[in-house]
C-alpha cells in the first residue's frame, strides 16, 4: 500500500506533467516550483521507503525528464533564435511514460512550427511597411464606408421614429374623439331609456283607468237592464 508521501509525489508529478503539456511560457515558473518540490520529496521517499525501488526509479526518470524539458524551455526563452539542433535538445532524457512521450511530441511539433514560421518570414521591412500602409488605407476606407452606412441608418431610424410618433398622436386623438362620442351616446341612451320608462308607466296607468271606467259602465248598463226587465215584468199583466 502506497504511503502518504508516495501518494503526494504521484499527485505532484501528475500536476507537473499537465503543466508541461501547456505551451512554453504558460506556467513555466510553476513547473520549476513543482520540480524543486518533487526532487526534495523524492529524497525523503528514498530515505523512508525500502520496498519501492522500482517506483522510485520511475519517479526519478519522470522528474529528470521534466527538468530537462524546463531547461530546454528556459534556454529557448533566453535565446529565441537558437537553432533546433542546439545541444540543449539532447539534455532531455527519453520519455519514461506515455504522458512524457506526449509532452516530447508536443514540444517537437512546436519547435518545427516555429522553425517553419521563421523560414517563411522572408519579406523585407519596406515591403512589410507598404503592406501595413495598404492595409491601414483599406481599413480606413472600410471604416469610412461603415460610418456612412451607420449615419444613413441613424437618419432612417430618426425619420421612422418621427413618423411613428405622428401616427401615435393621430391615433390618440381619434381614440379620444371616439371615447367622447361614445360617452355622449351612452348619456343619450340612458336619457331615452328613462323617458321611455316614464311613458310606459303613464300608458299603463291610463290603461288601468280606462279599463276601470268601462267596467263600471258595463255594470251600470247591466244593472239598468236587469231592473228594467223586473219592472216590465211586474207592470205588464200575465194575461196580456
C-alpha positions in Angstrom: 0.0 0.0 0.0 1.4 3.4 -1.0 2.4 5.8 1.8 1.1 9.3 2.1 4.4 10.7 0.9 4.4 8.5 -2.2 0.8 9.5 -3.0 1.8 13.1 -2.7 4.7 12.5 -5.1 2.4 10.9 -7.6 -0.1 13.8 -7.4 2.6 16.4 -7.8 4.1 14.5 -10.8 0.7 14.4 -12.5 0.2 18.1 -12.0 3.7 18.9 -13.3 3.2 16.8 -16.4 -0.1 18.6 -17.1 1.6 21.9 -16.8 4.4 20.7 -19.2 1.7 19.9 -21.8 0.8 23.6 -22.0 2.7 25.9 -24.4 6.0 27.2 -23.4 5.9 30.3 -21.1 2.5 29.5 -19.6 3.2 28.2 -16.2 7.0 27.6 -16.5 7.6 29.2 -13.1 5.0 26.8 -11.6 6.8 23.8 -13.3 10.1 24.9 -11.8 8.5 25.0 -8.3 6.9 21.6 -8.8 10.2 20.1 -9.9 12.1 21.5 -6.9 9.4 20.2 -4.5 9.4 16.8 -6.2 13.2 16.5 -6.0 13.1 17.2 -2.3 10.2 14.8 -1.7 12.0 12.1 -3.8 15.0 12.3 -1.4 12.7 11.9 1.6 11.0 8.9 -0.1 14.4 7.3 -0.8 15.3 7.6 2.8 12.0 6.4 4.3 10.9 3.7 1.9 12.8 0.4 1.2 10.3 -1.6 -0.8 9.5 0.9 -3.6 12.8 0.8 -5.6 11.0 0.2 -9.0 8.6 3.1 -8.3 11.4 5.2 -7.1 13.3 4.7 -10.4 10.2 5.6 -12.4 9.6 8.8 -10.3 13.2 9.7 -10.7 13.1 9.3 -14.5 9.9 11.3 -14.8 11.4 14.1 -12.7 14.6 14.2 -14.7 12.6 14.3 -17.9 10.5 17.3 -16.6 13.7 19.0 -15.5 15.2 18.6 -19.0 12.0 20.0 -20.6 12.2 23.0 -18.3 15.9 23.6 -19.0 15.2 23.4 -22.7 12.3 25.9 -22.5 14.4 28.3 -20.4 17.2 28.2 -23.0 14.7 28.8 -25.8 13.3 31.8 -23.9 16.8 33.2 -23.3 17.9 32.6 -27.0 14.9 32.7 -29.2 17.0 32.5 -32.4 18.9 29.4 -31.3 18.7 26.6 -34.0 16.8 23.4 -33.5 20.0 21.3 -33.3 21.1 23.0 -30.1 23.0 20.9 -27.5 20.2 21.5 -25.1 17.8 19.4 -27.2 19.7 16.2 -26.2 19.7 17.0 -22.5 16.1 15.9 -22.1 16.2 12.1 -21.4 14.0 9.6 -23.2 10.3 9.8 -22.2 9.7 7.3 -19.4 5.9 7.0 -19.9 3.0 7.8 -22.3 2.4 11.3 -20.9 6.0 12.2 -21.2 6.0 10.9 -24.8 3.0 13.2 -25.4 4.9 16.2 -23.9 8.0 15.4 -26.1 6.0 15.1 -29.3 4.2 18.4 -28.5 7.5 20.2 -28.0 8.9 18.8 -31.2 5.8 19.9 -33.1 6.0 23.4 -31.5 9.7 23.7 -32.5 9.1 22.6 -36.1 6.2 25.0 -36.3 8.3 27.9 -35.0 11.2 27.0 -37.4 8.8 26.8 -40.3 7.4 30.2 -39.4 10.9 31.7 -39.3 11.7 30.2 -42.7 8.6 31.8 -44.3 9.2 35.2 -42.9 11.3 36.5 -45.9 9.6 39.8 -46.6 11.8 42.9 -46.3 11.0 45.8 -43.8 9.9 48.1 -46.7 7.5 45.5 -48.1 6.1 45.0 -44.6 5.6 48.7 -44.2 4.0 49.0 -47.6 1.6 46.2 -46.8 0.8 47.7 -43.4 0.2 51.1 -45.0 -2.1 49.5 -47.7 -3.9 47.6 -45.0 -4.4 50.8 -43.0 -5.7 52.5 -46.1 -8.1 49.7 -46.7 -9.2 49.7 -43.1 -9.7 53.5 -43.2 -11.9 53.1 -46.3 -13.9 50.3 -44.8 -14.4 52.3 -41.6 -15.5 55.3 -43.6 -18.0 53.2 -45.5 -19.3 51.7 -42.3 -19.6 55.2 -40.8 -21.6 56.4 -43.8 -23.8 53.4 -43.5 -24.3 54.0 -39.8 -25.2 57.7 -40.4 -27.7 56.7 -43.1 -29.3 54.0 -40.8 -29.4 56.6 -38.0 -31.2 59.1 -40.2 -33.7 56.4 -41.4 -34.3 55.4 -37.8 -34.9 59.0 -36.7 -37.4 59.5 -39.6 -39.1 56.3 -38.8 -39.4 57.3 -35.1 -40.8 60.7 -36.1 -43.4 59.1 -38.4 -44.4 56.6 -35.7 -44.8 59.4 -33.2 -47.0 61.3 -35.5 -49.1 58.2 -36.2 -49.3 57.6 -32.5 -50.5 61.2 -31.8 -53.1 60.9 -34.6 -54.4 57.6 -33.2 -54.6 59.1 -29.7 -56.7 62.0 -31.0 -59.0 59.6 -32.9 -59.4 57.4 -29.8 -60.1 60.4 -27.6 -62.8 61.6 -30.0 -64.4 58.2 -30.2 -64.5 58.0 -26.4 -66.2 61.4 -26.3 -68.8 60.3 -28.8 -69.3 57.0 -27.0 -69.8 58.8 -23.7 -72.4 61.2 -25.2 -74.2 58.3 -26.9 -74.3 56.5 -23.6 -75.8 59.5 -21.9 -78.4 60.0 -24.6 -79.3 56.3 -24.4 -79.8 56.5 -20.6 -81.9 59.6 -21.0 -84.1 58.0 -23.7 -84.4 54.9 -21.6 -85.7 56.9 -18.6 -88.2 58.8 -20.9 -89.5 55.5 -22.4 -89.8 54.1 -18.9 -91.9 57.1 -17.7 -94.1 57.0 -20.8 -94.6 53.3 -20.4 -95.7 53.8 -16.8 -98.2 56.6 -17.8 -99.6 54.4 -20.6 -100.1 51.5 -18.1 -101.7 53.9 -15.6 -104.0 55.3 -18.3 -104.9 51.8 -19.5 -105.8 50.8 -16.0 -108.1 53.9 -15.6 -109.9 53.3 -18.9 -110.5 49.7 -18.1 -112.0 50.6 -14.7 -114.4 53.1 -16.3 -115.6 50.7 -18.9 -116.1 48.0 -16.3 -118.2 50.4 -14.2 -120.2 51.5 -17.3 -120.9 47.9 -18.3 -122.0 47.1 -14.8 -124.3 50.1 -14.7 -125.9 49.1 -18.1 -126.4 45.5 -17.0 -127.9 46.6 -13.7 -130.2 49.1 -15.5 -131.3 46.4 -18.0 -132.0 44.0 -15.2 -134.0 46.5 -13.2 -136.0 47.4 -16.4 -136.8 43.8 -17.0 -138.0 43.4 -13.5 -140.2 46.5 -13.7 -141.5 45.4 -17.1 -142.5 42.0 -15.8 -144.3 43.5 -12.8 -146.2 46.2 -14.8 -147.3 44.1 -17.7 -150.1 41.7 -16.7 -149.6 38.0 -17.3 -152.7 37.6 -19.4 -151.7 40.3 -21.8 
